Structure formats: C-alpha cells, structure tokens
Amino acid sequence: MSTMTMAGALNAALAAELDRDGKTVLMGEDIGALGGVFRVTDGLQARFGTHRVMDTPLAESGIVGTAIGLAMRGFRPVVEIQFDGFVYPAFDQIVSNLAKLHYRTRGAVSLPVTIRIPFGGGIGSPEHHSESPEAYFAHTAGLRVVTASTPQEAYSTLRAAIASDDPVIFLEPKRRYWGKGEVDETATADLTRAAIARPGTDATVVAYGPLVATALDAATAAEDEGIDLEVIDLRSLYPLDLATLEASVRKTGRLLVTHEAGEFGGLGAEIVAVLTTRCFYSLQAPPERVTGFDIPYPPARLEDHHLPDLDRILDAVDRLVGRDNSQTGSRFDALAGPSTSSSLIGAAS
C-alpha cells in the first residue's frame, strides 16, 4: 500500500501499463516534456521515450482519429484530452467511428482505445474548461464510460480500461486530482460494477466522480440527525450496475441522484426512470435529483453556487424523509426557486 494523490495514482497506472504491454502508447497535448497540464504524465516520456509518450498537435479530432488507426494495427492508445470542453472537436471521431467500428465489422476489428478526460468543475477554470459531458458518451452505444472518486479507484480503473478490448471513456474528476489516499497496486477493478461507499438503511444516494466525497460528507451530517444514508459510487456510467442500484433502493425505499451536469437529460434522469420502473412498489417517496443548473457553466466566482454541495443534498434528503421544509430560507433560493431548505441545512452550516 502506498499513499498517493489521484494524479499520482493515474501516473503510476499509466507507467504500469506501459511496462506491461509494449503496444501501449500515450498521446496528447503537452503530455511529454511538460507532463500534462495536471502533471498526470510527469516523467513518463523521459522513462519510456518519445515513441511511446507522444506530444501531439492541438487537434483533438486528429488525435482520436490517429488513435483509432493505431488500434486497428494492434496498438493500445491512451489519449489525453487536456480539458473536458476540448473533447467536442473529437466528438465525431468518437461517436461515428470509435464507438461503431467493432459492430460494423461484426467483431473483426477491436478498438482498445482509452480516452482520458479531466471533467467537472471546482478549480476556478475559465470557459470551456469545466464541462460535464458524460451523458453524451453514455448515450452512445459501443462505448464504456467510467469514472473514479478516489486514488485507489483511479489506479485500478485506469489499468482495467487500458487492458480492455473495448473503447473506454475515462472521466477524471479534476478537482479531486490532489486528494490523497492509500493505493494497493495489486488491486483490480471491474468496469461494470458500482460500489457501496457507505451502507445505510433510510435512503440511497447515488453519486459518481467528484460528488462521491460530497455525498459521503452529507451522509455523515445526516447521521447526526438520525438519518442513515447509503451512498453508492456508480463508477461505471455505462453500462449501469442496475443490480446494485436496485437492491439498494428496494432496501431503503428512497432514491437521490446527484451529479454536476445539468438536470435535463442528465444521467440522473435515466437512473431515476429505470429504478422507478423496477422498484415502483418499494419507493416511499418521489426520487430526487440534485444537479448543476441547466445553464452554460458559470464564471469561476459563481461555480460554488452552481455545483451541488452539502446543503443542497441535505435539503433533498429532508424532502425524501418527509420533513417540513417550509420554515427556513436557503441561500440557494434565488437560483433554485421556491424555498426548500431544512433543519439539516442549519445543522450543516
């Protein structure tokens, strides 16, 4: 066991896969001599050479298109998209080619391409640097879409993604890059399974990536009010681990889904729809979603109001368990509409 930041765990995973398979190559903007904007690839070019860790032009469509060609010739390319908002020029290559070639060729062509995308907000970045594009990719058949919430999950999941013969979109929560945790470098990950990050009995809180830590903080605060929350770390956004989700909701009878992306058409809508269908007679309250607002990502000084936080999650928990929320005002009223704050907000703040 070693203590690492998430960025350090990702670096260790990349190094391990470069060591394991000589056909693994890294590609991206400034990933070589600079070591990447977030230093995730720091030192890898010096160790493995410029033919294995390649700086590319500023051309995301060209980067992904080249990775597809390399994969068709037996390589395992790992592409870094410098920021989430920069992936859109490569969107056509990803959804029209990468996701479909395996099916078009009836399995004759496999495309073991991993696309690493730092995603989400919370670091005060300018426009186009704090997006949440996961729903676009989860909607696209032929792609695996995964994320991580801890250094251990980052290490194990990235190694499993690179080793997979399927194309994988790996979403890295950039505001968690510097959080530390213990990493067992012998541990493996299942790209299809969610994890119960905290068992509970009163309500199920589903989160992924950057908001798992926030959901766990909410569970700790709710415990002081006598509410026992079960927190599920989704890990795989597509395919969904419906067995784990369904078992939890049948046990607790209540469901809350939280993500940074906007509410309309987001991943939370799919999770709520499926679990309402499967667990209708187990639900004791309408499911809740706590998300970013349906607006372009706001300027850095306003992102704390945009991102789901402890107060907004606890407010939704109070609605789930049937508390009277009409007595107190909320600092989010101006953004979110009518007052829905609760005693838990006061306790948390």
N, C-alpha and C positions, 0 to 999 in steps of 0.2 A: 504494500500500500504506500502510495506517495501522495503528498498534498500538492495540488496543482490548482491554478486558475482554470477557468473553462478554456481560455485561449491556449494556455499551456497544454491542456489535455488534448485539444484538437491538433496541436503541433505534434504531440507525441504519437497520436493515432496516425497522422499522415506519414511520419517517419517510419512507424512500424509497417505500414502498408507498402511504402517504397522499398523497405528492406525485404519484405515478404515476397513481392512479385516484381520482377524486373520490367514487366509490361505496364506497371502503374506509372502514370505521368501526371504532373500538376501543370495547370495552365491558368493564367490570369494576369490582370493589370497590376504591375508593381509587386508581384509576389516573390520575385527573385532577390535581387540585391537589397531592396528595401525590406523585404519580409512581410509585405502586405500592409495595408492601412492599419489594421488592428494587430499586426505582428504575429498573426497565426502561422505564417510560413517562415518565420525568422530562422535563419541558419540552414534551411533545407537545401537551397541552391548550392551553397558552399560545400555541403556534405555530399549531395547526390549529383551535382553537375547541371549545366545549363540545358542538357538534352533531356533531363528528367523533370526539372523545375523551370518552366519556361515563361519569361515575360512576354506578354502579347501586346499588340496594338490596342488602342481604345476602340474596340469594335466588338461588342458583345455578340452580335449575330454571327460574325466571323469566328469568334472563339468557340461558340457552341457548335457551329457547322463543322469546324475543324475537328472538334472532339468526336462528333458523330462519325466522321470519316476514319479517324484513328480507331474508334471502337469497332468499326466494320472490318478493320485489318488486324484485330486481335489485341489491341491495347485496352487499358483501363484508365481512361482520362478522368481526372478530377478537376473540375472547372471552378474557379472562384469568381463570383460576381461581386464587384467591390462594395456596392451598396444595393439594397433591395430595389430602389427606384431605378436602377440601371439595368434591370433584367428585361424590361419591356422591349428594347430593340431586338432581344433574342427570343421573344415570345413565339414568333412564327416558327423558328427552328425547333423550339421545344415542343410545341403542341402539334405542328404539322408533320414533323419528321421524327424527332426523338421518341415521342410517345407512340408512334404508329408503325414504324418500320418492322418491328417484331411481328405485329399482326398482319401487315401487308404481305410479309414473306412466309406466312404460316409457320413461324418459329425458326426458319432457316437462318435468320440474322438476329443475333442478340446484341444489345447495346448497353454494356455495363458502364454507363456514364453517370458520375455523381456531380451534381451541381450544387455547390455550397453558396448559400445566400445569407449574409447577415441581415436580419429583419427586425422590424419593430422600432419603437421609439425609446425615449427616456434618456438620450445622451445630448440633447440640445443641438441636433444637426440642422442644417438648412434644408430648403425644399428638395424633394426627390431623394432624401437620404433616410427617411423614416417611414417606410411603407409596410403594409401587411398584405402581401399578395397571395397568401396561402390558398384562398378559395378558388382563384383562377386555376391553380395547378391541381387541387383536389377534385375539381370538376372534370379534369382531363383524363379519360381512360388511357391506361398504359403507363402511367407514372406512379411510383411510390412517393409519398410526401411524408417526411418525418421531421421531427424537431427534438430538442433536448432542453432540459431545465437545470441540470447540474453538471459539474465536470465529469463525473462518472458516466452519466448518460451520454454526454458529448463524445467521450472517448470510445465507448463501446458501440454506440450507434453509428458513428462515422466509419469505424472499421467494418462493421457489418454492411453498411451502404456500399463501400468501395468493393467489398468482396461479392456483393450481389450481382447477378447477371441482368438484373432489371435496371432501367434508368431510375435514378433516385434524386428527388429534390430534397436537399438537406438544409433546413432553415435554422440558422444560428441566432439566438436572441442576443443582439449586440450589447444590450445594457447589462447582461449577465456575464460578459466576457471576463470580467476581473474578479468575479466571486470565486472563492476558494472552496475546495472540498477534497476528500480523500478519493483516490482513484486506484482501483485494482486493475492492473494492466492485463490480467489473465481473464477478466470477466468478459462475457459475450452478451450480445443484445439480440432480441427477437424483433425484427422490423414490423411485426404485425400486432404487438401486444401493448396494451395500456398497463399502467402500474397504479396500484393503490398507494398513494403517497402518505395518506393518513386514514386509518379506518375510523368509521363513525356510524351513527345509527339514525340521526334525525333528518339529515338532508345530504344529497350528493352534490358536490361542487366539482364540475369538470373544467379543467384548465390545461394549458399547454405552453411550452416555451417560457417566455418571460413572466407570465402571470401565475405559474405554479407557486413560486415563493410568496406572492401576494395572497393567493388562496390559502396557503398554509398559515400565514400571519392572521388571516381572517378567522380561520378555524381556532387558533389559539385565543383570539379575542372573544369569539363566540362561546368558547368553553367557560369563560368567566361568567357568562350569562346563563349557563346551564344548557347550552345548545351544543350537541355533539355532531360535528360536520365530518363527512367522509370526503376526502379530496382525491380525485383521480387525475393523474398525469397522463394525458392522452397519448403522448409520444408519437404514435402513428396517426396522421391526419387522414391519410388514405392508404390502405383500407382502414376503416374504423374497427376497433375491437369491440364489437357490439355485445359480445358475451359478457365481458367485464362490466360494461356500462349498464346493461340490462339487469344483471344480478344486483348491482348496487342500488339502482332505482327501485327495484322490487323490494329491497330490504328497507330503504329509508322512506320511500313514498314521496319524495320531493326531489326536484332537479333544478340546479342552477348551472348555466354555462357562461364562462367569461372568456373574452379574447379582446385583443387590442384593435382588431379590424372593425370596420363599421358593422352595424347590426344587420342592415338589409342585405339579404342574400349571403350572409356570412356562414361560416362553418357551424356556428351555434344554431342557426335555423335548421340545418339538416339534422343535427343531433337531437334537437327538441322534437322535430317531426317524427323521426324514426322511433324515438323512445316513447313518445306519446302513443304512437300506434301499437308498439309492442307491450307497453306497460300501463295502458289506459286505466285498467281497473285497480292498479296498485297506487296510482297517483292520488295524493291527498290535497294537492294544491296545483294551480296552473304553473308550469315551468317558467323560470325567469332567465333572462339574458342580461348580462352586464358587459357592455362593449364600448368601443370607441364610438364617437358620434358619426353620423353619415355626412361628413364634410371632408374636403381636402385636408390633409394633415396640417395642423395649425403651426404658427411660428413657435420657436423654442420656448418663449416665455409663457405660452398658453398650453403647452403639451401636458403639464400636470393636471389641468382641468379636463383634458381630452381622454387621457388614459384611465382605464378602470383602476380604482385604488381601494384601499381598505374600507373607507366609508361607504362607497357605492356597493361593494359586495355585501357588507354587513346590512345595509339598508334592504337589499333584495332578500337576504336571509330572513330578516324580520317579516317581510311580506309572505315568505314561504311558510313560516311557522305561525302566521296569523296574528301578529301583534298589531296594536293600534299605532299607526304611524302618523296620525293627524295632529299631534300636539306640538311638534317641534319643526323648526325650519332647517333647511340644508343649504350648505354653501354651493351646492350644485343646482339649486332651484332655477337659476337664470338660464342655465344650459339645458337642463333636463326636463323643465316644465313644472307641473304641479308638485307641491311638497310631498316627499315620500320618506323623509328622514325618520330616525327611530332612536330608541333608547340606546341601541348598540353604537350608533354614531357618537353620541355623547360620551359613552364609555371609552371608545377608541380614541377620541380626540381630546 
